[in-house]
Amino acid sequence: MTFSKACCSFLWLYLIIVSFVAFQCNANGSQISSLVVNAAQGRPMPNTLFGIFYEEINHAGSGGIWAQLVNNSGFEAAGTRTPSNIFPWTIIGTESSVKLQTELSSCFERNKVALRMDVLCDKCPPDGVGVSNPGFWGMNIVQGKKYKVVFFYRSLGSLDMRVAFRDAISGRILASSHIIRHKASKKKGSKWQRVQTILEARASSSNSNLTLTTTKEGTVWLDQVSAMPTDTFKGHGFRKDLVEMLIQLKPAFLRFPGGCFVEGVQLRNAFRWKDSVGPWEQRPGHLNDIWNYWTDDGLGFFEGLQLAEDIGALPIWVFNNGISHSDEVDTSVISPFVKEALEGIEFARGSSTSKWGSVRASMGHPKPFNLKYVAIGNEDCYKKNYYGNYMAFYKAIKKFYPDIQIISNCPAFKTPLNHPADLYDYHTYPIDARAMFNAYHDFDKSPRNGPKAFVSEYALIGALQAKYGTLLGAVSEAGFLIGLERNSDHVAMASYAPLLVNANDRNWNPDAIVFNSYQAYGTPSYWVTYMFKESNGATFLNSQLQTPDPGSLIASAILCQSPQNNSTYLKIKIANIGSIPVNLKISLQGYVSKNLAGSTKTVLTSGNILDENTFAAPKKIAPQTSPLQNPGNEMNVMIPPVSLTVLDMFR
């Protein structure tokens, strides 16, 4: 942010706050505007218009929507130079009673690090000695729920181990299981074995640890320790409450797995799909060097496709094109990356008898996924090798999969592309709410005869106006989305970014959904997305808005289909970023109805434009629905300042 932009932004924010307060003191003043809707004239909007974008950022997957409770389950996070740091694992006991160190002795070829635990005490404490894992800022253990714990071990002598969830503060045992395995030689030791146990919680704590302890002297090696609730969404490993919040949005698509996560700061740390499929314990994981944390890649390529299917969305796969933030593969040697992308498509949609389709089938999904869209890279358009690399990918994909829609990183909203594409990617992150709101003009003059626009990342950002997710930011985005509806003959898709944030790791603000180990809430931007969920496949109607302040007020009208009875109804959206209320005179033409008595008015607003939702007040800013007063073909509706208002005209 430059000084001049910051000053202008602050001045505008000051003026709108002063005006907003003035309105609260004198609620009789209002602006008069008019909206004429012609319900007989319209055009269909894309079925894909609004969706969601998942990226492994802010611990969105690891420690988030992926329900794995154990952090650094394979002891790989510190790398393969042993001995190494085992954070966040910690020792239970004293140095004289137990010794911990990592070794390259695992049975898994792609992740050789294992933890060696030498128990030195012949008379150990009654609670035992061993290791503890806090998960991702505390594990949420709920009374009555069951949790599947899996780990791999080998030992010198018999195994006698207690696996337990304990409250992190009091040490109280919430659930436990006693594991005993005999027949191991004290000299040669056992071979690696898998242990699985189900723990049922008899008490609750949102700040728990998983502990593995023993009271027996000897040596045990541990690797790939996992703990997951048994009631994940559809049994597919996803955290239920977060997935249900996604489903509420009725997303048409899921773009994944990034974002910058796909690129990496260095190419060696970029997300590579082959390392993220197959049995979880065999995945090597990798350093997410963009967002500075380790991920075990439990939520890998397969899981991204599965999540899209589970929520009824089309998957959009973004893959690396040989370019990171700091290094690039020359086009002359890009062919191995092209082959990897083709094999990824085969994994997703090949027959169950094909090489990579059979891997997918072995993971429990013999039927191909419905992959129709791929993006070649992320934000790489102006990199040295992008054009050459892009064309290599494009030609190969179109040769073998001509139906797949290919997304370019290069913008075409002002001038045509110099290369073929089905869609082009567009990202916008203004720091000024007026700029975000008035970006509804961005595609007004875009050429209609080229590739369609995919607005895959948008949001108002900045500590001054957006903060962690303010009303002001959300309403500014609502204005932008109405502009996308208006230009939906050119804009095919749009998604807010980022989608998820663990409140303990705010790499990027704001976000749509905020969560911790046991709670979650939607920011105002989440609720704006929710209020646009019926736009996919709706009919955009001709309408004319007359207002003295076109930079503060925008409206749209669409015909939607009711999921209850398949009848159509009229939905009018009005975004007002101005500081005074608007008396909107609405005239409906061509909308025949015998009875509009069931019509409703839904408003998203609050007492202060910088209000935010929190864990303490998760719905301080949320849509409020009430009966629409005096609905008719001619009516007056009061639109509050800094608000999004939606009128549903049922007939």
Stockholm file with secondary structure:
# STOCKHOLM 1.0

chainA/1-651         MTFSKACCSFLWLYLIIVSFVAFQCNANGSQISSLVVNAAQGRPMPNTLFGIFYEEINHAGSGGIWAQLVNNSGFEAAGTRTPSNIFPWTIIGTESSVKLQTELSSCFERNKVALRMDVLCDKCPPDGVGVSNPGFWGMNIVQGKKYKVVFFYRSLGSLDMRVAFRDAISGRILASSHIIRHKASKKKGSKWQRVQTILEARASSSNSNLTLTTTKEGTVWLDQVSAMPTDTFKGHGFRKDLVEMLIQLKPAFLRFPGGCFVEGVQLRNAFRWKDSVGPWEQRPGHLNDIWNYWTDDGLGFFEGLQLAEDIGALPIWVFNNGISHSDEVDTSVISPFVKEALEGIEFARGSSTSKWGSVRASMGHPKPFNLKYVAIGNEDCYKKNYYGNYMAFYKAIKKFYPDIQIISNCPAFKTPLNHPADLYDYHTYPIDARAMFNAYHDFDKSPRNGPKAFVSEYALIGALQAKYGTLLGAVSEAGFLIGLERNSDHVAMASYAPLLVNANDRNWNPDAIVFNSYQAYGTPSYWVTYMFKESNGATFLNSQLQTPDPGSLIASAILCQSPQNNSTYLKIKIANIGSIPVNLKISLQGYVSKNLAGSTKTVLTSGNILDENTFAAPKKIAPQTSPLQNPGNEMNVMIPPVSLTVLDMFR
#=GR chainA/1-651 SS CCHHHHHHHHHHHHHHHHHHHHHHHCTTCCEEEEEEEEEEEEEECCTTSBCEECCSCTTSTBTTTBCCCCSSTTSCTTCSSSSCCCTTCEEESCTTTEEEEEEECCSCTTCCEEEEEEECCSSCCTTCEEEEECTTTSEEECTTCEEEEEEEEEEESCEEEEEEEEETTTCCEEEEEEEEECCCCTTTCCCCEEEEEEEECSSCEEEEEEEEEECSCEEEEEEEEEEEETTCBTTTTBCHHHHHHHHHTCCSEEEESCSHHHHCSSGGGSCCGGGGCSCGGGCCCEEETTTTEEECCSSCHHHHHHHHHHTTCEEEEEECCSBCSSCBCCGGGCHHHHHHHHHHHHHHHSCTTSHHHHHHHHTTCCSCCCCCEEEECSSCTTSTTHHHHHHHHHHHHHHHCTTSEEEESSCCSSSCCSSCCSEEEEEECCSSHHHHHGGGGTTTTCCSSSCEEEEEEECCCCTTTTTTTBHHHHHHHHHHHHHHHHTTTTEEEEEESCCEEETTCCSSSCCSEEECSSCEEECHHHHHHHHTGGGTTCEEEEEEEECSCTTTEEEEEEEEECTTTCCEEEEEEEEECSSSCEEEEEEEESCCCSCCTTCEEEEECCSSTTCBCCSSSTTSSCCEEEECSSCSSEEEEEECSSEEEEEEECC
#=GC SS_cons         CCHHHHHHHHHHHHHHHHHHHHHHHCTTCCEEEEEEEEEEEEEECCTTSBCEECCSCTTSTBTTTBCCCCSSTTSCTTCSSSSCCCTTCEEESCTTTEEEEEEECCSCTTCCEEEEEEECCSSCCTTCEEEEECTTTSEEECTTCEEEEEEEEEEESCEEEEEEEEETTTCCEEEEEEEEECCCCTTTCCCCEEEEEEEECSSCEEEEEEEEEECSCEEEEEEEEEEEETTCBTTTTBCHHHHHHHHHTCCSEEEESCSHHHHCSSGGGSCCGGGGCSCGGGCCCEEETTTTEEECCSSCHHHHHHHHHHTTCEEEEEECCSBCSSCBCCGGGCHHHHHHHHHHHHHHHSCTTSHHHHHHHHTTCCSCCCCCEEEECSSCTTSTTHHHHHHHHHHHHHHHCTTSEEEESSCCSSSCCSSCCSEEEEEECCSSHHHHHGGGGTTTTCCSSSCEEEEEEECCCCTTTTTTTBHHHHHHHHHHHHHHHHTTTTEEEEEESCCEEETTCCSSSCCSEEECSSCEEECHHHHHHHHTGGGTTCEEEEEEEECSCTTTEEEEEEEEECTTTCCEEEEEEEEECSSSCEEEEEEEESCCCSCCTTCEEEEECCSSTTCBCCSSSTTSSCCEEEECSSCSSEEEEEECSSEEEEEEECC
//
